[in-house]
Amino acid sequence: MEHRGQNQLAQDYTETCEAKTRRGTECRNAAVPGKLRCRFHGGLSTGPTSQGGKDRIAEAQRYRWERWRAAADS
């Protein structure tokens, strides 16, 4: 049986980032613990914190759902 170090065992059980790169391939970085993305693809993001940022996100979501519903009705 081949000896494998602790580092290799840790890598085997580390979740990988679920983001797609600009080339269309999957990101191969480790995801931030408890998240689905690596630090480069928003895993460290806490989301908007200012009221203006929260308002922009809410408006973007409303617009997104309007487009989705329009496409579903078509």
N, C-alpha and C positions, 0 to 999 in steps of 0.2 A: 504494500500500500504506500502510496506517495505521501510524503509529509507536506502539509500545507500550513503556513503560518497564520497567526491570528489576523493579520492584515487581509489575507485572502478570504478568510471566513467572514470577516466583517463586510468585505466587498460583495460577497455572495448574497447577503441579506439586506443590503442597502437598496432602498427604493430609488429608481432613476426618474429623472425629470420627464414629465409627459408632454413637454412643449416640442413643437416642430421648429427646426432651424429655417433660415431663409432659403436654404437649398432644398428643403422639403424632407430632410432626413430627421430622425428623432434625436433629440438632445441626449448626450451620453453622460452628462454630469449627474452627480448624486442630488436628489431632492433634499430640500431643507427638512429636518425631522418634523413630522407632523403635517407637512404640506405636500403638494403635488408637483411643485416647481423648484428648480434650483435657484440660487441667488441671482443668477443672470437673467432669468425669465420671470422674476416677480415673486419668488418665494419669500423674500424678506419684506415685501410690501405689506404695510398695515392698512392700506386703503386710504381714501381721503379723510383728512382730519378737520379741515376748516369747513365752515358752513358753505362757503362758495364752492369748494370742491365737492361736497356732498350734494349740493344743488345741481352741479354739472352732471354728476353721475346719475342722479335721479332723472334728469331730462334725457340723457342719452339712453337710459333704459326704457323710458316711455316711448321714445322715437323708435327704438329697436323693436319693441313689441307691436307698435303700430304697423311697421313694415312687415313683421312676421304674420300678423293677422290678415293684412291685405294680401299677402302671398298665399295664405291658406284658403282665403275666400275665392281666389282666382282659379 
